[in-house]
Amino acid sequence: MANTFFRNAFNRMIEARERQVSRYVNGAMLSLDDTTLKNLGTSREELRRKGASQYIF
């Protein structure tokens, strides 16, 4: 039982951190020009829709 509790807590912490990092990366990618974003296979609208943040914490 205790293993399950700690495993779930750890997994949720990792998932939250992954979402935080994803928002940070999207924010950094918004500073790129449209041509570069197109070459990467994304657009400004898509990045904004996914969520963006200019700071890591």
Secondary structure, 3 states (H helix, E strand, C coil): CHHHHHHHHHHHHHHHHHHHHHHHHHHHHCCCCHHHHHHHCCCHHHHHHHCCCCCCC
